[in-house]
Amino acid sequence: MERMTNRAGNGAGNGAGEALDTTTCPECGAVAEVTERAVLESTDGPVEHARVVCLARHWFLLPTASLTSVTAPSEVPASLRS
């Protein structure tokens, strides 16, 4: 098993200015953060996995192929800006 790395990919903490790697919690649908990634061996070859933690504190270690993307919030329409 390859050592799991954090978002920065080097075992160090998230630096200022780095974007969060987010997905959707498979249990409750809340926004979840990908905190670590690793490549694990399987009988079909290596599979990339991710550790995710959601706002409700559910956590999972699952294949990255099963992650969903979270879209960024759209801009506030000019008519709603003050």
All heavy atoms as a GROMACS GRO file, in nm:
protein
  591
    1MET      N    1   0.085  -0.118   0.000
    1MET     CA    2   0.000   0.000   0.000
    1MET      C    3   0.089   0.123   0.000
    1MET      O    4   0.183   0.133   0.075
    1MET     CB    5  -0.091   0.000   0.123
    1MET     CG    6  -0.177   0.124   0.133
    1MET     SD    7  -0.296   0.116   0.266
    1MET     CE    8  -0.222   0.227   0.383
    2GLU      N    9   0.056   0.217  -0.085
    2GLU     CA   10   0.127   0.343  -0.089
    2GLU      C   11   0.083   0.428   0.028
    2GLU      O   12  -0.032   0.427   0.067
    2GLU     CB   13   0.094   0.414  -0.221
    2GLU     CG   14   0.166   0.545  -0.237
    2GLU     CD   15   0.126   0.612  -0.367
    2GLU    OE1   16   0.139   0.548  -0.471
    2GLU    OE2   17   0.082   0.727  -0.362
    3ARG      N   18   0.176   0.504   0.084
    3ARG     CA   19   0.143   0.592   0.196
    3ARG      C   20   0.040   0.695   0.152
    3ARG      O   21   0.052   0.754   0.046
    3ARG     CB   22   0.270   0.662   0.244
    3ARG     CG   23   0.247   0.750   0.362
    3ARG     CD   24   0.380   0.805   0.412
    3ARG     NE   25   0.354   0.898   0.518
    3ARG     CZ   26   0.349   1.030   0.500
    3ARG    NH1   27   0.370   1.083   0.382
    3ARG    NH2   28   0.324   1.109   0.601
    4MET      N   29  -0.061   0.717   0.237
    4MET     CA   30  -0.162   0.816   0.204
    4MET      C   31  -0.103   0.955   0.218
    4MET      O   32  -0.022   0.982   0.306
    4MET     CB   33  -0.284   0.803   0.296
    4MET     CG   34  -0.361   0.678   0.270
    4MET     SD   35  -0.524   0.683   0.338
    4MET     CE   36  -0.610   0.761   0.203
    5THR      N   37  -0.140   1.043   0.129
    5THR     CA   38  -0.095   1.181   0.134
    5THR      C   39  -0.214   1.272   0.150
    5THR      O   40  -0.326   1.236   0.115
    5THR     CB   41  -0.019   1.220   0.005
    5THR    OG1   42  -0.105   1.200  -0.106
    5THR    CG2   43   0.107   1.138  -0.011
    6ASN      N   44  -0.189   1.389   0.202
    6ASN     CA   45  -0.297   1.485   0.218
    6ASN      C   46  -0.319   1.561   0.089
    6ASN      O   47  -0.260   1.530  -0.013
    6ASN     CB   48  -0.269   1.579   0.336
    6ASN     CG   49  -0.151   1.669   0.310
    6ASN    OD1   50  -0.090   1.666   0.204
    6ASN    ND2   51  -0.117   1.750   0.407
    7ARG      N   52  -0.404   1.664   0.093
    7ARG     CA   53  -0.439   1.742  -0.026
    7ARG      C   54  -0.316   1.794  -0.099
    7ARG      O   55  -0.315   1.799  -0.220
    7ARG     CB   56  -0.528   1.860   0.012
    7ARG     CG   57  -0.660   1.821   0.066
    7ARG     CD   58  -0.736   1.946   0.102
    7ARG     NE   59  -0.670   2.024   0.205
    7ARG     CZ   60  -0.706   2.025   0.331
    7ARG    NH1   61  -0.805   1.954   0.372
    7ARG    NH2   62  -0.642   2.099   0.417
    8ALA      N   63  -0.216   1.834  -0.027
    8ALA     CA   64  -0.098   1.891  -0.091
    8ALA      C   65  -0.014   1.783  -0.159
    8ALA      O   66   0.072   1.813  -0.239
    8ALA     CB   67  -0.014   1.966   0.013
    9GLY      N   68  -0.040   1.658  -0.126
    9GLY     CA   69   0.030   1.548  -0.190
    9GLY      C   70   0.167   1.520  -0.134
    9GLY      O   71   0.241   1.440  -0.188
   10ASN      N   72   0.204   1.583  -0.022
   10ASN     CA   73   0.339   1.565   0.028
   10ASN      C   74   0.345   1.534   0.177
   10ASN      O   75   0.450   1.539   0.236
   10ASN     CB   76   0.423   1.689  -0.003
   10ASN     CG   77   0.366   1.813   0.062
   10ASN    OD1   78   0.272   1.805   0.142
   10ASN    ND2   79   0.423   1.927   0.031
   11GLY      N   80   0.232   1.506   0.238
   11GLY     CA   81   0.232   1.476   0.379
   11GLY      C   82   0.231   1.598   0.467
   11GLY      O   83   0.227   1.589   0.587
   12ALA      N   84   0.234   1.719   0.407
   12ALA     CA   85   0.232   1.844   0.484
   12ALA      C   86   0.092   1.901   0.487
   12ALA      O   87   0.006   1.859   0.414
   12ALA     CB   88   0.328   1.944   0.420
   13GLY      N   89   0.070   2.002   0.569
   13GLY     CA   90  -0.061   2.064   0.582
   13GLY      C   91  -0.099   2.145   0.460
   13GLY      O   92  -0.017   2.173   0.373
   14ASN      N   93  -0.225   2.181   0.452
   14ASN     CA   94  -0.276   2.261   0.342
   14ASN      C   95  -0.225   2.404   0.354
   14ASN      O   96  -0.248   2.470   0.453
   14ASN     CB   97  -0.430   2.258   0.345
   14ASN     CG   98  -0.492   2.326   0.226
   14ASN    OD1   99  -0.431   2.334   0.121
   14ASN    ND2  100  -0.612   2.375   0.243
   15GLY      N  101  -0.158   2.452   0.252
   15GLY     CA  102  -0.106   2.588   0.254
   15GLY      C  103  -0.214   2.688   0.221
   15GLY      O  104  -0.316   2.655   0.165
   16ALA      N  105  -0.191   2.811   0.255
   16ALA     CA  106  -0.287   2.918   0.226
   16ALA      C  107  -0.302   2.932   0.075
   16ALA      O  108  -0.207   2.921   0.001
   16ALA     CB  109  -0.239   3.048   0.288
   17GLY      N  110  -0.423   2.954   0.032
   17GLY     CA  111  -0.448   2.975  -0.109
   17GLY      C  112  -0.479   2.850  -0.188
   17GLY      O  113  -0.515   2.859  -0.303
   18GLU      N  114  -0.465   2.734  -0.129
   18GLU     CA  115  -0.496   2.611  -0.200
   18GLU      C  116  -0.646   2.585  -0.195
   18GLU      O  117  -0.710   2.605  -0.093
   18GLU     CB  118  -0.423   2.491  -0.137
   18GLU     CG  119  -0.275   2.493  -0.162
   18GLU     CD  120  -0.208   2.367  -0.111
   18GLU    OE1  121  -0.270   2.260  -0.117
   18GLU    OE2  122  -0.096   2.377  -0.064
   19ALA      N  123  -0.701   2.539  -0.307
   19ALA     CA  124  -0.844   2.509  -0.313
   19ALA      C  125  -0.871   2.376  -0.242
   19ALA      O  126  -0.788   2.285  -0.243
   19ALA     CB  127  -0.888   2.500  -0.458
   20LEU      N  128  -0.988   2.369  -0.179
   20LEU     CA  129  -1.028   2.244  -0.115
   20LEU      C  130  -1.071   2.144  -0.221
   20LEU      O  131  -1.132   2.181  -0.321
   20LEU     CB  132  -1.145   2.267  -0.019
   20LEU     CG  133  -1.115   2.343   0.109
   20LEU    CD1  134  -1.244   2.364   0.187
   20LEU    CD2  135  -1.015   2.269   0.193
   21ASP      N  136  -1.041   2.019  -0.199
   21ASP     CA  137  -1.086   1.910  -0.285
   21ASP      C  138  -1.216   1.860  -0.224
   21ASP      O  139  -1.214   1.800  -0.116
   21ASP     CB  140  -0.978   1.802  -0.287
   21ASP     CG  141  -1.003   1.695  -0.392
   21ASP    OD1  142  -1.102   1.703  -0.465
   21ASP    OD2  143  -0.921   1.602  -0.398
   22THR      N  144  -1.330   1.887  -0.286
   22THR     CA  145  -1.458   1.853  -0.226
   22THR      C  146  -1.536   1.755  -0.312
   22THR      O  147  -1.514   1.741  -0.432
   22THR     CB  148  -1.545   1.978  -0.205
   22THR    OG1  149  -1.564   2.043  -0.329
   22THR    CG2  150  -1.482   2.074  -0.105
   23THR      N  151  -1.627   1.685  -0.246
   23THR     CA  152  -1.715   1.588  -0.309
   23THR      C  153  -1.845   1.588  -0.229
   23THR      O  154  -1.866   1.674  -0.145
   23THR     CB  155  -1.648   1.448  -0.313
   23THR    OG1  156  -1.730   1.360  -0.390
   23THR    CG2  157  -1.624   1.392  -0.175
   24THR      N  158  -1.930   1.490  -0.253
   24THR     CA  159  -2.055   1.476  -0.180
   24THR      C  160  -2.048   1.354  -0.091
   24THR      O  161  -1.998   1.249  -0.133
   24THR     CB  162  -2.173   1.460  -0.279
   24THR    OG1  163  -2.173   1.572  -0.367
   24THR    CG2  164  -2.305   1.454  -0.208
   25CYS      N  165  -2.097   1.364   0.032
   25CYS     CA  166  -2.098   1.252   0.125
   25CYS      C  167  -2.189   1.142   0.071
   25CYS      O  168  -2.304   1.169   0.039
   25CYS     CB  169  -2.147   1.298   0.263
   25CYS     SG  170  -2.163   1.163   0.383
   26PRO      N  171  -2.141   1.018   0.062
   26PRO     CA  172  -2.225   0.910   0.012
   26PRO      C  173  -2.339   0.873   0.106
   26PRO      O  174  -2.436   0.812   0.064
   26PRO     CB  175  -2.129   0.792  -0.006
   26PRO     CG  176  -2.000   0.832   0.053
   26PRO     CD  177  -2.003   0.976   0.086
   27GLU      N  178  -2.330   0.914   0.233
   27GLU     CA  179  -2.434   0.880   0.329
   27GLU      C  180  -2.543   0.985   0.339
   27GLU      O  181  -2.662   0.953   0.334
   27GLU     CB  182  -2.375   0.855   0.467
   27GLU     CG  183  -2.478   0.808   0.568
   27GLU     CD  184  -2.417   0.758   0.697
   27GLU    OE1  185  -2.303   0.709   0.695
   27GLU    OE2  186  -2.483   0.771   0.800
   28CYS      N  187  -2.504   1.113   0.352
   28CYS     CA  188  -2.606   1.216   0.378
   28CYS      C  189  -2.617   1.321   0.268
   28CYS      O  190  -2.707   1.404   0.273
   28CYS     CB  191  -2.579   1.284   0.511
   28CYS     SG  192  -2.428   1.383   0.514
   29GLY      N  193  -2.527   1.321   0.171
   29GLY     CA  194  -2.534   1.416   0.062
   29GLY      C  195  -2.476   1.552   0.092
   29GLY      O  196  -2.478   1.641   0.007
   30ALA      N  197  -2.422   1.573   0.212
   30ALA     CA  198  -2.361   1.702   0.248
   30ALA      C  199  -2.226   1.716   0.177
   30ALA      O  200  -2.170   1.620   0.127
   30ALA     CB  201  -2.340   1.709   0.399
   31VAL      N  202  -2.175   1.837   0.176
   31VAL     CA  203  -2.042   1.861   0.120
   31VAL      C  204  -1.940   1.786   0.204
   31VAL      O  205  -1.946   1.786   0.327
   31VAL     CB  206  -2.010   2.012   0.117
   31VAL    CG1  207  -1.867   2.036   0.073
   31VAL    CG2  208  -2.106   2.084   0.025
   32ALA      N  209  -1.844   1.722   0.138
   32ALA     CA  210  -1.739   1.647   0.206
   32ALA      C  211  -1.605   1.688   0.148
   32ALA      O  212  -1.593   1.719   0.031
   32ALA     CB  213  -1.760   1.498   0.190
   33GLU      N  214  -1.503   1.688   0.232
   33GLU     CA  215  -1.368   1.723   0.190
   33GLU      C  216  -1.285   1.597   0.172
   33GLU      O  217  -1.289   1.506   0.255
   33GLU     CB  218  -1.303   1.812   0.296
   33GLU     CG  219  -1.162   1.852   0.261
   33GLU     CD  220  -1.095   1.935   0.369
   33GLU    OE1  221  -1.156   1.955   0.476
   33GLU    OE2  222  -0.982   1.978   0.344
   34VAL      N  223  -1.210   1.591   0.062
   34VAL     CA  224  -1.114   1.483   0.041
   34VAL      C  225  -0.989   1.522   0.120
   34VAL      O  226  -0.926   1.622   0.090
   34VAL     CB  227  -1.081   1.464  -0.108
   34VAL    CG1  228  -0.974   1.357  -0.126
   34VAL    CG2  229  -1.206   1.428  -0.186
   35THR      N  230  -0.957   1.444   0.223
   35THR     CA  231  -0.844   1.480   0.309
   35THR      C  232  -0.716   1.406   0.274
   35THR      O  233  -0.608   1.454   0.304
   35THR     CB  234  -0.878   1.454   0.457
   35THR    OG1  235  -0.910   1.317   0.474
   35THR    CG2  236  -0.994   1.541   0.502
   36GLU      N  237  -0.729   1.288   0.214
   36GLU     CA  238  -0.612   1.208   0.178
   36GLU      C  239  -0.641   1.127   0.054
   36GLU      O  240  -0.756   1.095   0.026
   36GLU     CB  241  -0.575   1.112   0.291
   36GLU     CG  242  -0.539   1.178   0.421
   36GLU     CD  243  -0.511   1.077   0.530
   36GLU    OE1  244  -0.608   1.031   0.592
   36GLU    OE2  245  -0.392   1.043   0.548
   37ARG      N  246  -0.535   1.091  -0.018
   37ARG     CA  247  -0.547   1.003  -0.136
   37ARG      C  248  -0.435   0.900  -0.129
   37ARG      O  249  -0.326   0.930  -0.081
   37ARG     CB  250  -0.533   1.082  -0.265
   37ARG     CG  251  -0.651   1.174  -0.291
   37ARG     CD  252  -0.631   1.249  -0.421
   37ARG     NE  253  -0.742   1.337  -0.447
   37ARG     CZ  254  -0.846   1.305  -0.526
   37ARG    NH1  255  -0.850   1.188  -0.585
   37ARG    NH2  256  -0.944   1.391  -0.544
   38ALA      N  257  -0.462   0.780  -0.180
   38ALA     CA  258  -0.361   0.674  -0.185
   38ALA      C  259  -0.396   0.577  -0.296
   38ALA      O  260  -0.513   0.565  -0.335
   38ALA     CB  261  -0.354   0.599  -0.053
   39VAL      N  262  -0.296   0.509  -0.346
   39VAL     CA  263  -0.318   0.404  -0.444
   39VAL      C  264  -0.302   0.271  -0.371
   39VAL      O  265  -0.198   0.244  -0.311
   39VAL     CB  266  -0.217   0.414  -0.561
   39VAL    CG1  267  -0.234   0.298  -0.656
   39VAL    CG2  268  -0.233   0.547  -0.633
   40LEU      N  269  -0.409   0.190  -0.372
   40LEU     CA  270  -0.410   0.061  -0.306
   40LEU      C  271  -0.408  -0.050  -0.410
   40LEU      O  272  -0.474  -0.039  -0.514
   40LEU     CB  273  -0.533   0.046  -0.216
   40LEU     CG  274  -0.552   0.156  -0.111
   40LEU    CD1  275  -0.683   0.134  -0.036
   40LEU    CD2  276  -0.436   0.159  -0.015
   41GLU      N  277  -0.335  -0.155  -0.382
   41GLU     CA  278  -0.329  -0.268  -0.473
   41GLU      C  279  -0.458  -0.348  -0.466
   41GLU      O  280  -0.522  -0.358  -0.362
   41GLU     CB  281  -0.210  -0.359  -0.438
   41GLU     CG  282  -0.075  -0.293  -0.458
   41GLU     CD  283  -0.048  -0.254  -0.601
   41GLU    OE1  284  -0.090  -0.328  -0.695
   41GLU    OE2  285   0.014  -0.149  -0.622
   42SER      N  286  -0.498  -0.405  -0.580
   42SER     CA  287  -0.614  -0.494  -0.584
   42SER      C  288  -0.583  -0.607  -0.681
   42SER      O  289  -0.480  -0.604  -0.750
   42SER     CB  290  -0.740  -0.418  -0.630
   42SER     OG  291  -0.734  -0.395  -0.769
   43THR      N  292  -0.670  -0.704  -0.691
   43THR     CA  293  -0.647  -0.816  -0.783
   43THR      C  294  -0.655  -0.771  -0.928
   43THR      O  295  -0.602  -0.837  -1.016
   43THR     CB  296  -0.749  -0.930  -0.758
   43THR    OG1  297  -0.881  -0.875  -0.767
   43THR    CG2  298  -0.727  -0.993  -0.623
   44ASP      N  299  -0.719  -0.657  -0.954
   44ASP     CA  300  -0.729  -0.601  -1.089
   44ASP      C  301  -0.625  -0.493  -1.114
   44ASP      O  302  -0.629  -0.427  -1.217
   44ASP     CB  303  -0.869  -0.542  -1.112
   44ASP     CG  304  -0.977  -0.648  -1.123
   44ASP    OD1  305  -0.945  -0.761  -1.164
   44ASP    OD2  306  -1.092  -0.617  -1.090
   45GLY      N  307  -0.532  -0.474  -1.022
   45GLY     CA  308  -0.430  -0.370  -1.037
   45GLY      C  309  -0.453  -0.258  -0.938
   45GLY      O  310  -0.547  -0.261  -0.859
   46PRO      N  311  -0.366  -0.156  -0.941
   46PRO     CA  312  -0.376  -0.046  -0.844
   46PRO      C  313  -0.505   0.035  -0.863
   46PRO      O  314  -0.549   0.058  -0.975
   46PRO     CB  315  -0.253   0.039  -0.874
   46PRO     CG  316  -0.189  -0.016  -0.995
   46PRO     CD  317  -0.255  -0.143  -1.032
   47VAL      N  318  -0.563   0.078  -0.750
   47VAL     CA  319  -0.685   0.159  -0.751
   47VAL      C  320  -0.663   0.278  -0.659
   47VAL      O  321  -0.627   0.261  -0.542
   47VAL     CB  322  -0.808   0.078  -0.702
   47VAL    CG1  323  -0.933   0.164  -0.698
   47VAL    CG2  324  -0.829  -0.045  -0.789
   48GLU      N  325  -0.687   0.400  -0.711
   48GLU     CA  326  -0.672   0.519  -0.628
   48GLU      C  327  -0.793   0.530  -0.534
   48GLU      O  328  -0.907   0.514  -0.575
   48GLU     CB  329  -0.662   0.645  -0.712
   48GLU     CG  330  -0.637   0.768  -0.626
   48GLU     CD  331  -0.629   0.898  -0.705
   48GLU    OE1  332  -0.672   0.903  -0.821
   48GLU    OE2  333  -0.578   0.995  -0.647
   49HIS      N  334  -0.765   0.555  -0.406
   49HIS     CA  335  -0.868   0.572  -0.304
   49HIS      C  336  -0.854   0.710  -0.240
   49HIS      O  337  -0.748   0.770  -0.244
   49HIS     CB  338  -0.854   0.465  -0.195
   49HIS     CG  339  -0.903   0.331  -0.235
   49HIS    ND1  340  -0.838   0.253  -0.328
   49HIS    CD2  341  -1.011   0.261  -0.195
   49HIS    CE1  342  -0.904   0.139  -0.343
   49HIS    NE2  343  -1.010   0.143  -0.263
   50ALA      N  344  -0.963   0.755  -0.180
   50ALA     CA  345  -0.962   0.884  -0.111
   50ALA      C  346  -1.033   0.870   0.022
   50ALA      O  347  -1.130   0.797   0.035
   50ALA     CB  348  -1.032   0.991  -0.195
   51ARG      N  349  -0.982   0.941   0.123
   51ARG     CA  350  -1.049   0.951   0.252
   51ARG      C  351  -1.128   1.080   0.249
   51ARG      O  352  -1.074   1.185   0.220
   51ARG     CB  353  -0.949   0.953   0.366
   51ARG     CG  354  -1.015   0.953   0.504
   51ARG     CD  355  -0.913   0.950   0.617
   51ARG     NE  356  -0.809   0.852   0.600
   51ARG     CZ  357  -0.816   0.724   0.640
   51ARG    NH1  358  -0.924   0.679   0.699
   51ARG    NH2  359  -0.715   0.642   0.620
   52VAL      N  360  -1.260   1.071   0.274
   52VAL     CA  361  -1.345   1.190   0.274
   52VAL      C  362  -1.413   1.205   0.409
   52VAL      O  363  -1.443   1.107   0.477
   52VAL     CB  364  -1.451   1.185   0.161
   52VAL    CG1  365  -1.386   1.178   0.025
   52VAL    CG2  366  -1.546   1.070   0.179
   53VAL      N  367  -1.433   1.331   0.449
   53VAL     CA  368  -1.501   1.365   0.574
   53VAL      C  369  -1.604   1.472   0.541
   53VAL      O  370  -1.570   1.572   0.479
   53VAL     CB  371  -1.402   1.419   0.679
   53VAL    CG1  372  -1.473   1.453   0.809
   53VAL    CG2  373  -1.290   1.320   0.705
   54CYS      N  374  -1.730   1.451   0.584
   54CYS     CA  375  -1.835   1.549   0.553
   54CYS      C  376  -1.863   1.640   0.672
   54CYS      O  377  -1.809   1.620   0.782
   54CYS     CB  378  -1.963   1.479   0.507
   54CYS     SG  379  -2.066   1.416   0.640
   55LEU      N  380  -1.951   1.736   0.650
   55LEU     CA  381  -1.988   1.832   0.755
   55LEU      C  382  -2.054   1.764   0.874
   55LEU      O  383  -2.046   1.813   0.986
   55LEU     CB  384  -2.081   1.939   0.697
   55LEU     CG  385  -2.017   2.028   0.590
   55LEU    CD1  386  -2.123   2.117   0.526
   55LEU    CD2  387  -1.906   2.110   0.650
   56ALA      N  388  -2.121   1.650   0.850
   56ALA     CA  389  -2.186   1.576   0.958
   56ALA      C  390  -2.090   1.478   1.026
   56ALA      O  391  -2.130   1.396   1.107
   56ALA     CB  392  -2.308   1.500   0.904
   57ARG      N  393  -1.961   1.486   0.989
   57ARG     CA  394  -1.852   1.406   1.046
   57ARG      C  395  -1.857   1.259   1.008
   57ARG      O  396  -1.798   1.175   1.074
   57ARG     CB  397  -1.843   1.426   1.198
   57ARG     CG  398  -1.824   1.574   1.231
   57ARG     CD  399  -1.791   1.606   1.374
   57ARG     NE  400  -1.686   1.530   1.435
   57ARG     CZ  401  -1.557   1.561   1.436
   57ARG    NH1  402  -1.517   1.668   1.374
   57ARG    NH2  403  -1.470   1.487   1.500
   58HIS      N  404  -1.928   1.224   0.899
   58HIS     CA  405  -1.917   1.089   0.844
   58HIS      C  406  -1.782   1.083   0.773
   58HIS      O  407  -1.739   1.182   0.714
   58HIS     CB  408  -2.027   1.061   0.741
   58HIS     CG  409  -2.165   1.077   0.794
   58HIS    ND1  410  -2.259   1.156   0.733
   58HIS    CD2  411  -2.226   1.025   0.903
   58HIS    CE1  412  -2.372   1.150   0.801
   58HIS    NE2  413  -2.354   1.072   0.906
   59TRP      N  414  -1.716   0.968   0.775
   59TRP     CA  415  -1.591   0.955   0.700
   59TRP      C  416  -1.589   0.822   0.629
   59TRP      O  417  -1.648   0.723   0.674
   59TRP     CB  418  -1.468   0.975   0.789
   59TRP     CG  419  -1.450   0.872   0.895
   59TRP    CD1  420  -1.501   0.876   1.022
   59TRP    CD2  421  -1.380   0.749   0.884
   59TRP    NE1  422  -1.464   0.763   1.090
   59TRP    CE2  423  -1.390   0.682   1.007
   59TRP    CE3  424  -1.308   0.688   0.782
   59TRP    CZ2  425  -1.332   0.557   1.030
   59TRP    CZ3  426  -1.250   0.564   0.805
   59TRP    CH2  427  -1.261   0.502   0.929
   60PHE      N  428  -1.523   0.821   0.514
   60PHE     CA  429  -1.516   0.702   0.428
   60PHE      C  430  -1.380   0.695   0.363
   60PHE      O  431  -1.316   0.796   0.339
   60PHE     CB  432  -1.621   0.711   0.316
   60PHE     CG  433  -1.762   0.716   0.366
   60PHE    CD1  434  -1.822   0.838   0.392
   60PHE    CD2  435  -1.835   0.601   0.387
   60PHE    CE1  436  -1.952   0.845   0.439
   60PHE    CE2  437  -1.965   0.606   0.434
   60PHE     CZ  438  -2.023   0.729   0.460
   61LEU      N  439  -1.339   0.574   0.331
   61LEU     CA  440  -1.224   0.549   0.245
   61LEU      C  441  -1.280   0.474   0.126
   61LEU      O  442  -1.328   0.361   0.141
   61LEU     CB  443  -1.117   0.465   0.318
   61LEU     CG  444  -0.994   0.430   0.235
   61LEU    CD1  445  -0.919   0.556   0.194
   61LEU    CD2  446  -0.904   0.335   0.311
   62LEU      N  447  -1.281   0.538   0.009
   62LEU     CA  448  -1.346   0.477  -0.106
   62LEU      C  449  -1.270   0.508  -0.234
   62LEU      O  450  -1.190   0.600  -0.238
   62LEU     CB  451  -1.491   0.527  -0.116
   62LEU     CG  452  -1.514   0.676  -0.105
   62LEU    CD1  453  -1.578   0.727  -0.232
   62LEU    CD2  454  -1.608   0.699   0.011
   63PRO      N  455  -1.295   0.428  -0.338
   63PRO     CA  456  -1.227   0.451  -0.466
   63PRO      C  457  -1.262   0.590  -0.521
   63PRO      O  458  -1.377   0.633  -0.513
   63PRO     CB  459  -1.281   0.342  -0.558
   63PRO     CG  460  -1.337   0.239  -0.467
   63PRO     CD  461  -1.381   0.310  -0.344
   64THR      N  462  -1.163   0.659  -0.578
   64THR     CA  463  -1.188   0.792  -0.631
   64THR      C  464  -1.286   0.789  -0.747
   64THR      O  465  -1.352   0.889  -0.774
   64THR     CB  466  -1.058   0.861  -0.674
   64THR    OG1  467  -0.992   0.778  -0.770
   64THR    CG2  468  -0.968   0.888  -0.556
   65ALA      N  469  -1.299   0.675  -0.815
   65ALA     CA  470  -1.394   0.664  -0.925
   65ALA      C  471  -1.537   0.682  -0.878
   65ALA      O  472  -1.625   0.719  -0.956
   65ALA     CB  473  -1.378   0.530  -0.994
   66SER      N  474  -1.564   0.661  -0.748
   66SER     CA  475  -1.700   0.674  -0.697
   66SER      C  476  -1.728   0.813  -0.640
   66SER      O  477  -1.840   0.839  -0.595
   66SER     CB  478  -1.726   0.568  -0.590
   66SER     OG  479  -1.644   0.589  -0.478
   67LEU      N  480  -1.630   0.904  -0.644
   67LEU     CA  481  -1.651   1.040  -0.593
   67LEU      C  482  -1.734   1.120  -0.693
   67LEU      O  483  -1.723   1.103  -0.814
   67LEU     CB  484  -1.518   1.112  -0.573
   67LEU     CG  485  -1.422   1.052  -0.472
   67LEU    CD1  486  -1.293   1.133  -0.468
   67LEU    CD2  487  -1.484   1.045  -0.334
   68THR      N  488  -1.818   1.208  -0.640
   68THR     CA  489  -1.893   1.300  -0.724
   68THR      C  490  -1.831   1.438  -0.710
   68THR      O  491  -1.774   1.471  -0.606
   68THR     CB  492  -2.041   1.307  -0.683
   68THR    OG1  493  -2.049   1.347  -0.546
   68THR    CG2  494  -2.108   1.172  -0.699
   69SER      N  495  -1.843   1.518  -0.812
   69SER     CA  496  -1.787   1.653  -0.803
   69SER      C  497  -1.892   1.748  -0.747
   69SER      O  498  -2.010   1.731  -0.768
   69SER     CB  499  -1.739   1.701  -0.940
   69SER     OG  500  -1.849   1.709  -1.028
   70VAL      N  501  -1.844   1.846  -0.673
   70VAL     CA  502  -1.930   1.949  -0.617
   70VAL      C  503  -1.906   2.074  -0.699
   70VAL      O  504  -1.792   2.118  -0.714
   70VAL     CB  505  -1.898   1.975  -0.469
   70VAL    CG1  506  -1.979   2.092  -0.416
   70VAL    CG2  507  -1.926   1.851  -0.387
   71THR      N  508  -2.013   2.130  -0.752
   71THR     CA  509  -1.997   2.251  -0.833
   71THR      C  510  -1.983   2.371  -0.742
   71THR      O  511  -2.042   2.377  -0.635
   71THR     CB  512  -2.117   2.272  -0.926
   71THR    OG1  513  -2.236   2.279  -0.846
   71THR    CG2  514  -2.128   2.159  -1.026
   72ALA      N  515  -1.903   2.466  -0.786
   72ALA     CA  516  -1.884   2.589  -0.709
   72ALA      C  517  -2.012   2.672  -0.716
   72ALA      O  518  -2.082   2.669  -0.816
   72ALA     CB  519  -1.767   2.667  -0.767
   73PRO      N  520  -2.042   2.744  -0.611
   73PRO     CA  521  -2.160   2.830  -0.615
   73PRO      C  522  -2.148   2.932  -0.728
   73PRO      O  523  -2.040   2.983  -0.754
   73PRO     CB  524  -2.163   2.898  -0.479
   73PRO     CG  525  -2.043   2.853  -0.405
   73PRO     CD  526  -1.969   2.755  -0.488
   74SER      N  527  -2.258   2.958  -0.795
   74SER     CA  528  -2.255   3.054  -0.904
   74SER      C  529  -2.245   3.196  -0.848
   74SER      O  530  -2.270   3.220  -0.731
   74SER     CB  531  -2.379   3.039  -0.990
   74SER     OG  532  -2.495   3.061  -0.912
   75GLU      N  533  -2.209   3.287  -0.934
   75GLU     CA  534  -2.197   3.427  -0.892
   75GLU      C  535  -2.334   3.482  -0.850
   75GLU      O  536  -2.436   3.440  -0.902
   75GLU     CB  537  -2.142   3.512  -1.006
   75GLU     CG  538  -1.993   3.505  -1.019
   75GLU     CD  539  -1.944   3.612  -1.115
   75GLU    OE1  540  -1.994   3.726  -1.111
   75GLU    OE2  541  -1.856   3.579  -1.193
   76VAL      N  542  -2.330   3.576  -0.760
   76VAL     CA  543  -2.453   3.644  -0.718
   76VAL      C  544  -2.495   3.737  -0.830
   76VAL      O  545  -2.415   3.816  -0.879
   76VAL     CB  546  -2.429   3.723  -0.587
   76VAL    CG1  547  -2.553   3.802  -0.549
   76VAL    CG2  548  -2.384   3.632  -0.477
   77PRO      N  549  -2.620   3.726  -0.877
   77PRO     CA  550  -2.667   3.816  -0.983
   77PRO      C  551  -2.652   3.962  -0.943
   77PRO      O  552  -2.667   3.998  -0.827
   77PRO     CB  553  -2.814   3.779  -1.000
   77PRO     CG  554  -2.829   3.644  -0.937
   77PRO     CD  555  -2.723   3.634  -0.834
   78ALA      N  556  -2.620   4.047  -1.041
   78ALA     CA  557  -2.599   4.190  -1.015
   78ALA      C  558  -2.721   4.254  -0.951
   78ALA      O  559  -2.708   4.344  -0.868
   78ALA     CB  560  -2.564   4.261  -1.146
   79SER      N  561  -2.840   4.204  -0.982
   79SER     CA  562  -2.962   4.264  -0.926
   79SER      C  563  -2.974   4.238  -0.775
   79SER      O  564  -3.047   4.308  -0.706
   79SER     CB  565  -3.086   4.208  -0.997
   79SER     OG  566  -3.093   4.068  -0.978
   80LEU      N  567  -2.901   4.138  -0.722
   80LEU     CA  568  -2.908   4.108  -0.580
   80LEU      C  569  -2.793   4.169  -0.501
   80LEU      O  570  -2.792   4.164  -0.380
   80LEU     CB  571  -2.909   3.957  -0.558
   80LEU     CG  572  -3.030   3.882  -0.615
   80LEU    CD1  573  -3.014   3.733  -0.593
   80LEU    CD2  574  -3.159   3.933  -0.553
   81ARG      N  575  -2.694   4.223  -0.571
   81ARG     CA  576  -2.579   4.285  -0.503
   81ARG      C  577  -2.619   4.421  -0.448
   81ARG      O  578  -2.699   4.492  -0.507
   81ARG     CB  579  -2.462   4.302  -0.598
   81ARG     CG  580  -2.403   4.171  -0.642
   81ARG     CD  581  -2.283   4.196  -0.727
   81ARG     NE  582  -2.270   4.084  -0.820
   81ARG     CZ  583  -2.211   4.089  -0.936
   81ARG    NH1  584  -2.157   4.202  -0.978
   81ARG    NH2  585  -2.204   3.984  -1.013
   82SER      N  586  -2.560   4.460  -0.337
   82SER     CA  587  -2.592   4.592  -0.281
   82SER      C  588  -2.495   4.697  -0.327
   82SER      O  589  -2.395   4.676  -0.377
   82SER     CB  590  -2.593   4.588  -0.131
   82SER     OG  591  -2.476   4.529  -0.081
   0.00000   0.00000   0.00000
